[in-house]
Amino acid sequence: MLGLSQAQGIILAVGGAIFVAIAGGVLVLRGRQRREADIPNAMRPGPSDPDLETPLLQKLQGWGVVLVLFFVIWVPAVWLFEPDQNLSQEKDLTNDAIARGKAYESVGVDALFFVGVRTRAELDARHVGQKHTCTRRGGLDDDVAELLGRLKP
């Protein structure tokens, strides 16, 4: 066993009883709902200004610094890498358009409709031997407009 004297055992038992009584009292009081006056929340006094302002202000300032640092790094990174991404996307889209044009030609399509062709080089890149090619949007070069006029049936 523990090897306590009789006095130590009594002290331990009394201390345990006091602890149990306090814990039970806390649980009982915690379970009771205190009756408050029927004052709407909007009419009750709020916390004091220092209680509201200081922690919230410090928290908002901290997040503001974090977001500013994030954008200080992110905006130049996007500005530097976006043109390369746009060029590679444009090349991929052009290659996909050429592949689709060849696939359409292989099944016997006579005319293709290209959106956004403005120069002769763009038309030559997309023109894969179809009998007729249609384009849309203004700003065509004169040689593209002339070529399109010759392609009409």
KAURCOR-V51997 format. One record per pair of residues at least 6 apart in sequence whose ideal C-beta (glycine too) atoms are under 6 Angstrom apart, sorted by the first residue. I is the first residue (numbers start at 1). J is the second residue. D is the distance in Angstrom with one decimal. If there is no record, write none. Layout:
BEGIN
[[I;J;D] [I;J;D]]
END
This chain:
BEGIN
[[94;125;6.0] [97;126;5.6] [98;128;6.0] [101;112;5.7] [101;128;4.4] [102;128;5.2] [105;128;6.0] [105;130;5.7] [110;131;4.9] [110;132;5.7] [111;132;3.6] [111;134;5.7] [112;130;5.3] [112;133;5.7] [113;134;4.5] [114;126;5.3] [114;135;5.0] [115;136;5.5] [116;137;5.9] [117;123;5.0] [117;135;4.5] [118;139;5.2] [118;140;5.8] [119;141;5.3] [120;143;4.9] [120;144;5.3] [123;144;5.5] [127;133;5.6] [132;151;5.5] [133;151;5.8]]
END
